[in-house]
């Protein structure tokens, strides 16, 4: 996978190609960020629930045929490495797909091939399942249940490879309808004419229906997997016999236990496949707990409300950089606390995840700097790891911003995480932001004491800002 870099100035497909955001809403396609991957994945189990016409008419059968081809070849294989096995190996395409801008690639979308050992491992497990008499093609997407090396990106890319001609047709149709410039990219993409990614010349952009996407494919999401599997009484009992406390097991231990239980009986295997296949649901874009759609909303809306909120500083040095970042944070705090932006951090009575707060700040900071011609840019590593922000462009010095929910690991974030980031970035200045949604307890008191103690030792401590992000009553009810 490509090395993760910092993302600066995220560019939406709709913005670059001048497509109204409403067109993506009507088409039910994800508006991708052209210069970064979004941490959503295609879940193969959602193919059979998708309401997109082309997925229903062509995509499902295309994936099913490819899965069935792998199974058929394995079924007639008599030994690893024989002709049939090699055919199955070739048919099981796990190459990473950069064209969809999905997954863990962060800035500079991903794209490479996975090690041969992983393919062979998946094939061996599939062969075991076939030997038990199970030849349903839906078993292939469930390999994440049994194999430690099969993660959400593997499952997503595997499905994308089989689905690519259909996704290319969906993309071509959308672009023709919305006057997006396209060009031919060859037989690999079904000879469809597709838009070129301006950040990756020579590579097309592939659009994906939103109802195929999850924050993690179910077979890789062990929070959901544990719940679904343990609802099947026979599997729960078998696993408990092998593992006293399944909830406290590591992922590798859980996979081993599930594998032993399921492979002990064709009946249990069938119940496992059916239970997991039925449970998969697409990412809830209305709840949007990770803030992916709120992020796009801020980036694509009229920037006028942000104009005049920031003034370019007269000089460019470490001191003025810190002052400017504090002013950005002050404006963000005002918008959250006084201008109803807190609403973007809640879905009804449920607080959105920490990532939603981080992405909201990132979007606001980007738009605010751009519309006011302020020559600094927030950067973030938006891949699978922690999200932190670094302000530095055009200035001598760096300022880090770390955002935590009050319900989360506030003390660890201030005491350990932020200091690690500061050392890695060679930054002396940092701002630690707590989005207060409740359950603060003594966390604020603890980190304020850590700050005072560090300053008493003559050390440069990170600033602390608390933003009130509680749900508020409307003005008429106050």
C-alpha positions in Angstrom: 0.0 0.0 0.0 1.2 3.5 -0.7 2.8 5.3 2.1 0.4 7.5 4.1 0.9 11.2 3.6 -0.7 14.3 5.0 -3.8 15.5 3.2 -4.0 19.2 2.4 -6.9 20.8 0.7 -9.3 17.9 0.1 -10.9 18.2 -3.4 -14.3 16.7 -4.0 -15.2 15.2 -7.4 -18.3 17.5 -7.4 -16.2 20.6 -6.8 -13.5 19.8 -9.3 -15.8 18.8 -12.2 -18.5 21.4 -11.4 -21.2 18.8 -10.6 -24.0 20.0 -8.2 -24.0 18.1 -4.9 -27.7 17.4 -5.6 -26.7 15.2 -8.6 -24.8 12.9 -6.2 -27.7 12.8 -3.8 -30.2 11.9 -6.6 -27.9 9.3 -8.1 -27.1 7.8 -4.6 -23.4 7.7 -5.4 -20.6 8.7 -3.1 -19.0 12.0 -4.0 -15.3 10.9 -3.7 -12.4 13.1 -2.5 -10.0 12.9 -5.5 -6.8 13.4 -3.5 -7.6 11.1 -0.6 -9.2 7.8 0.4 -12.4 7.9 2.5 -12.4 5.2 5.2 -15.5 3.5 3.8 -15.4 0.0 2.2 -17.5 -1.9 -0.3 -19.1 -4.8 1.7 -19.7 -7.7 -0.7 -22.6 -8.9 1.4 -24.5 -5.6 0.6 -24.6 -6.5 -3.1 -27.7 -8.6 -2.5 -29.4 -5.6 -0.7 -28.4 -2.8 -3.0 -31.2 -1.0 -4.8 -29.1 0.5 -7.5 -30.5 -0.7 -10.9 -27.2 -1.6 -12.5 -26.0 -3.4 -9.4 -29.3 -5.4 -9.3 -29.2 -6.1 -13.0 -25.5 -6.7 -13.7 -23.3 -6.3 -10.6 -24.7 -9.1 -8.5 -24.4 -11.7 -11.2 -20.9 -10.5 -12.2 -19.7 -11.0 -8.6 -21.5 -14.2 -8.2 -20.1 -15.6 -11.4 -16.5 -14.7 -10.4 -16.9 -16.1 -6.9 -18.4 -19.3 -8.4 -15.5 -19.6 -10.8 -13.1 -19.6 -7.9 -15.1 -22.2 -6.0 -15.5 -24.4 -9.1 -11.8 -24.4 -9.8 -11.0 -25.2 -6.2 -13.6 -28.0 -6.2 -11.8 -29.9 -9.0 -8.3 -29.1 -7.7 -6.6 -32.2 -6.2 -3.5 -30.5 -4.9 -2.1 -27.1 -4.3 -0.3 -25.8 -7.3 -2.1 -27.9 -9.9 -3.7 -26.3 -12.9 -7.1 -25.8 -11.3 -5.5 -24.3 -8.1 -3.4 -21.9 -10.3 -6.6 -20.9 -12.1 -8.4 -20.2 -8.8 -5.4 -18.2 -7.6 -5.5 -16.1 -10.8 -9.3 -15.6 -10.5 -9.1 -14.4 -6.9 -7.9 -10.9 -7.7 -6.9 -9.0 -4.6 -5.2 -6.1 -6.2 -5.9 -2.8 -4.5 -8.1 -0.4 -6.3 -7.1 3.2 -6.1 -9.8 4.4 -8.6 -12.7 4.3 -6.0 -10.8 6.5 -3.4 -11.9 4.2 -0.6 -10.1 2.5 2.2 -7.0 3.3 4.2 -4.9 5.1 1.7 -5.2 8.6 3.3 -3.7 11.2 1.1 -2.6 9.9 -2.3 -5.0 7.1 -2.9 -3.8 3.5 -2.5 -3.1 0.9 -5.2 -0.9 -2.2 -5.3 -1.2 -5.9 -5.1 -1.2 -8.1 -2.0 1.3 -10.9 -1.1 0.7 -14.3 -2.8 0.6 -16.0 0.6 -2.6 -14.2 1.5 -4.3 -15.5 -1.7 -3.1 -19.1 -1.0 -4.4 -18.9 2.6 -7.8 -17.8 1.4 -7.9 -20.6 -1.2 -6.9 -23.2 1.4 -9.8 -22.1 3.7 -12.2 -22.1 0.8 -11.1 -25.6 -0.1 -11.8 -26.8 3.4 -15.3 -25.3 3.3 -15.9 -26.9 -0.1 -14.8 -30.3 1.3 -17.5 -29.9 4.0 -20.0 -29.7 1.2 -20.6 -25.9 1.2 -20.3 -24.4 -2.3 -22.3 -21.2 -1.9 -20.5 -18.3 -3.4 -21.3 -16.1 -0.4 -18.6 -17.9 1.5 -15.8 -16.1 -0.3 -16.8 -12.7 1.2 -16.8 -14.2 4.7 -13.1 -15.1 4.6 -12.5 -12.3 7.1 -14.2 -14.4 9.7 -11.5 -17.1 9.5 -8.3 -15.5 8.1 -6.2 -13.1 10.3 -4.7 -11.4 7.2 -8.0 -10.6 5.6 -9.0 -7.1 6.6 -11.7 -4.7 5.4 -9.6 -3.3 2.6 -9.0 -6.8 1.3 -12.7 -7.7 1.2 -13.5 -4.4 -0.4 -10.9 -4.5 -3.1 -11.7 -8.2 -3.9 -15.3 -7.2 -4.5 -14.4 -4.1 -6.5 -12.2 -6.1 -8.9 -15.1 -8.4 -9.7 -17.5 -5.5 -9.9 -15.3 -3.2 -11.9 -17.1 -3.4 -15.3 -20.4 -2.6 -13.7 -19.0 0.3 -11.6 -17.4 1.7 -14.8 -20.8 1.6 -16.5 -22.4 3.4 -13.5 -19.6 6.0 -13.6 -19.9 6.5 -17.4 -23.7 7.0 -17.2 -23.4 9.6 -14.4 -20.7 11.5 -16.2 -22.6 11.7 -19.5 -25.7 12.8 -17.7 -23.8 15.6 -15.8 -21.4 16.7 -18.6 -18.3 15.5 -16.9 -15.4 15.2 -19.4 -14.4 11.5 -20.0 -11.8 9.5 -21.9 -11.3 5.9 -22.9 -9.3 3.8 -20.4 -9.4 0.4 -22.2 -10.8 -3.0 -22.0 -9.9 -3.5 -18.3 -12.7 -1.0 -17.6 -15.1 -2.6 -20.0 -14.1 0.0 -22.7 -16.2 2.6 -20.8 -15.3 6.3 -21.0 -14.4 7.6 -17.6 -13.2 10.8 -15.9 -9.5 11.1 -15.2 -8.3 11.8 -11.7 -6.4 15.1 -12.0 -4.2 14.1 -9.0 -3.3 10.7 -10.6 -2.9 11.3 -14.4 -3.6 8.2 -16.4 -5.9 6.8 -13.7 -9.7 7.0 -13.9 -12.2 7.8 -11.2 -14.7 5.1 -10.4 -17.9 6.1 -8.6 -19.6 3.7 -6.1 -23.3 3.4 -5.0 -23.6 4.5 -1.4 -25.7 1.5 -0.3 -22.7 -0.8 -1.0 -20.6 1.0 1.6 -19.9 0.3 5.3 -17.4 1.8 7.7 -16.2 -1.8 8.0 -17.4 -4.8 6.1 -19.4 -7.0 8.5 -17.0 -9.9 8.2 -14.2 -7.6 9.4 -16.1 -5.8 12.1 -15.8 -7.9 15.2 -18.1 -5.8 17.3 -21.0 -6.8 15.0 -19.6 -10.2 14.1 -19.4 -11.3 17.8 -23.0 -10.1 18.3 -24.3 -11.9 15.2 -22.5 -15.1 15.7 -23.3 -15.5 19.3 -27.0 -15.1 18.6 -26.7 -18.5 16.9 -27.2 -20.9 19.8 -25.2 -23.8 18.5 -22.2 -21.7 17.5 -22.3 -19.8 20.8 -22.2 -23.1 22.7 -19.5 -24.5 20.6 -17.4 -21.4 20.9 -17.9 -21.2 24.7 -16.7 -24.8 25.1 -13.5 -23.9 23.3 -13.2 -20.4 24.7 -14.3 -19.4 28.2 -14.7 -15.7 27.7 -15.1 -14.9 24.0 -15.6 -11.2 24.6 -12.0 -10.8 26.0 -10.3 -12.9 23.3 -8.0 -11.3 20.7 -9.2 -11.0 17.1 -6.9 -13.9 16.1 -8.2 -16.0 19.0 -11.8 -15.3 18.0 -11.2 -16.2 14.4 -9.5 -19.5 15.4 -12.5 -20.3 17.7 -15.1 -19.5 15.1 -13.2 -21.4 12.5 -13.0 -24.6 14.7 -16.7 -24.3 15.7 -18.0 -23.7 12.2 -15.8 -26.3 10.5 -16.8 -29.0 12.9 -20.2 -29.4 11.1 -21.6 -28.5 7.7 -24.8 -27.5 9.5 -23.0 -25.0 11.8 -21.1 -23.7 8.8 -24.3 -23.0 6.9 -25.9 -21.3 10.0 -22.8 -19.1 10.3 -22.9 -18.1 6.6 -26.6 -17.4 6.7 -26.5 -15.4 10.0 -23.7 -13.1 8.9 -25.0 -12.6 5.3 -28.4 -11.5 6.7 -27.0 -9.0 9.2 -25.0 -6.7 7.0 -26.3 -3.1 6.6 -24.8 -0.2 4.7 -23.3 2.9 6.4 -26.1 4.9 7.8 -25.6 8.2 6.0 -28.5 9.9 7.9 -26.9 9.0 11.3 -23.5 9.6 9.7 -21.8 8.7 13.0 -18.3 9.2 11.5 -19.2 12.5 9.9 -18.2 11.5 6.3 -21.3 13.2 4.7 -21.2 16.2 7.1 -17.6 16.7 6.0 -18.6 16.8 2.3 -21.5 19.2 3.1 -19.1 21.8 4.6 -16.7 21.5 1.7 -19.4 21.8 -1.0 -21.5 24.6 0.5 -21.3 28.3 -0.1 -18.2 29.6 1.8 -19.6 33.1 2.3 -20.5 32.5 6.0 -16.7 31.9 6.6 -15.6 35.1 4.9 -14.3 37.8 7.2 -13.8 35.4 10.1 -10.0 35.3 9.7 -7.4 38.0 8.8 -4.0 37.2 7.3 -1.3 38.0 9.8 1.3 40.7 8.9 4.3 38.3 9.3 5.1 34.6 8.9 6.9 33.2 11.9 6.2 30.6 14.6 4.5 33.1 17.0 2.0 34.4 14.4 1.3 30.9 13.2 0.3 29.9 16.7 -1.8 33.0 17.1 -3.5 32.4 13.7 -4.3 28.8 14.6 -5.8 29.9 17.9 -8.0 32.4 16.1 -9.2 29.6 13.8 -10.0 27.5 16.8 -11.8 30.5 18.4 -13.9 30.9 15.3 -14.7 27.2 15.3 -15.6 27.3 18.9 -18.0 30.2 18.3 -19.6 28.4 15.4 -20.2 25.3 17.5 -21.4 27.0 20.6 -23.3 30.0 19.3 -24.1 29.3 15.6 -25.7 25.9 16.0 -22.8 23.9 14.5 -23.1 21.6 17.5 -26.1 20.1 15.6 -23.6 18.5 13.1 -22.1 16.6 16.0 -25.3 14.8 17.0 -27.8 12.5 15.5 -30.8 13.0 17.6 -29.8 12.1 21.1 -26.8 10.2 20.0 -23.4 11.9 19.8 -21.5 11.3 16.6 -18.1 9.7 16.9 -14.8 11.5 17.6 -13.9 11.3 13.9 -17.0 13.4 13.1 -15.7 16.3 15.3 -12.2 15.9 13.7 -13.5 16.0 10.2 -15.8 18.9 10.9 -12.9 21.0 12.3 -10.7 20.0 9.3 -13.4 21.1 6.8 -14.1 24.4 8.6 -10.4 25.2 8.8 -9.8 24.4 5.2 -12.7 26.6 4.0 -11.9 29.4 6.4 -8.3 29.7 5.3 -9.2 29.4 1.6 -12.0 32.0 1.5 -10.0 34.5 3.6 -6.7 34.0 1.6 -4.8 33.0 4.7 -1.6 31.3 3.7 -1.7 28.3 6.0 -3.2 24.9 5.5 -4.4 22.3 7.9 -3.0 18.8 7.2 -4.3 15.5 8.5 -3.4 11.8 8.3 -7.0 10.6 7.6 -6.1 6.9 7.2 -6.7 4.1 9.6 -4.7 5.6 12.5 -5.2 8.6 14.8 -6.4 11.8 13.1 -4.2 14.8 14.1 -3.8 18.2 12.4 -0.7 20.1 11.6 -0.6 23.8 10.5 2.7 24.8 8.8 2.6 25.8 5.2 4.4 29.1 4.4 5.5 29.5 8.1 8.6 28.7 10.1 7.3 26.4 12.8 4.5 23.9 13.2 1.4 23.8 15.3 -0.5 20.6 16.1 -4.1 20.3 17.0 -5.5 17.2 18.6 -9.3 16.8 19.1 -10.9 14.4 21.6 -14.4 13.9 22.8 -15.0 14.4 26.5 -16.3 10.8 26.7 -13.0 9.4 25.3 -9.4 8.9 26.4 -8.8 12.6 27.3 -6.0 12.1 29.8 -4.1 9.6 27.6 -4.6 11.9 24.6 -3.0 14.9 26.3 -0.3 13.1 28.3 0.9 10.6 25.8 -0.6 10.8 22.3 -0.1 14.5 21.7 3.5 14.4 23.0 4.3 11.6 20.6 2.8 13.6 17.7 4.8 16.7 18.8 8.1 14.7 18.8 7.3 13.1 15.4 6.5 16.5 13.9 9.3 18.3 15.7 6.8 20.7 17.0 6.9 22.7 20.2 3.4 24.1 19.9 0.2 22.2 20.2 -3.4 22.7 21.1 -5.4 20.0 22.8 -9.2 20.4 22.1 -11.9 18.7 24.1 -15.3 18.6 22.5 -17.5 18.5 25.7 -20.5 16.3 25.1 -20.8 15.1 28.7 -19.1 12.6 31.1 -16.1 14.9 31.5 -15.7 13.8 35.2 -12.2 14.8 36.5 -10.5 14.5 33.1 -10.2 18.2 32.6 -8.9 18.8 36.1 -6.3 16.1 35.6 -4.9 17.4 32.3 -4.9 21.0 33.6 -2.8 19.8 36.5 -0.5 18.0 34.1 -0.1 21.3 32.2 0.6 23.3 35.4 3.1 20.8 36.6 4.9 20.8 33.2 5.1 24.6 33.2 6.4 24.6 36.8 9.3 22.4 35.5 10.0 25.0 32.8 8.6 22.8 30.1 6.4 24.0 27.2 3.0 22.5 27.7 0.3 22.1 25.2 -2.6 24.5 25.4 -6.1 23.2 26.4 -9.3 24.4 24.9 -12.8 23.1 25.8 -15.6 23.5 23.4 -19.2 23.1 24.6 -20.7 20.7 22.1 -23.7 19.6 24.2 -27.1 19.4 22.6 -28.8 22.7 23.1 -32.4 23.7 23.3 -33.7 25.9 20.5 -33.7 29.6 21.3 -37.5 29.6 21.7 -37.3 27.1 24.5 -34.5 28.6 26.5 
